Amino acid sequence: MVLIGTGFAAAMQAEIVLMRGIDLGVLYLLIIAIETLIVLSYAFFIGEGLDMKEAAGGVLILAGLAVVSA
């Protein structure tokens, strides 16, 4: 529980710092991209594999974020 609380506190502090210097629209996209990468990394770490359909979906989401942010 302490680790989870520390993680939430660190994420909150990082978002506060970022909100002061980055446009909110860009920040929202960055947060989504980073959270997606964290979840995928954790899933890979615990041994959850991605099939081709899930990997293609992830690529499409990240490509969409790139298009929207450009």
C-alpha positions, 0 to 999 in steps of 0.5 A: 500500500505504501508503494502504491501511495508513493506512486500516486503521489509521485505521479500527481507531483509530476503532473502538477509540475508539467501543467505549469509549463506545457499546454494542457492538450499536449500534456493530456496526450503525453499522459495517455502515451506514458500510461499506455507504455507503463501498462504494456511494460508491466504486462510484458514484465509479468509474462502477459503476451500480446497477440497480433490483434492487440499489438495492432490495436496498440500501434493504432492508438499510438499512431493516433496520438502522434497524428493528433499531437502533430 
